[in-house]
């Protein structure tokens, strides 16, 4: 490995970051807010042919999640990019589903799910999200990969 190249790159990156920080306006020098703190637990309920997801806020601030980033109706809205099942037979991306446009029941909430400090969200993703549930249930290894964005509510 060329350590000289890495050292030169490191020095250049350091100088760039110093120069870019010096050029920031005073208001931009404020520290970015801390990331949302939460835990996501996934339970495989084989007999019911579904995964149960529980998102628990570990934060003392209110959090939020975009409504389309959380399971609804046993699946995910256009979830093939955010949800997949991994097994000994390979990877099964979520089947693309369109649950339509969601109009908020409470306009002040917008299209976000509020999560109070210490609160929980529970959602379900059925085996049918990845194909035939009878095929999925026979897999020896079923590991759900779920990615979503949780942020601090303003």
Buried (B, 14 or more C-beta within 10 A) or exposed (E): EEEEEEEEEEEEEEEEEEEEEEEEEEEEEEEEEEEBBBEEEEEBEEEEBBBBBEBBBEBEBBBBBBBBBBBBEBBBBBBBEBBBBBBEEEEBBBBEBEBEEEEEEEEEEEEBBBBEEEBEBEBBBBBBBBBEBEEBEEBEEBBBBBEBEBBBBE
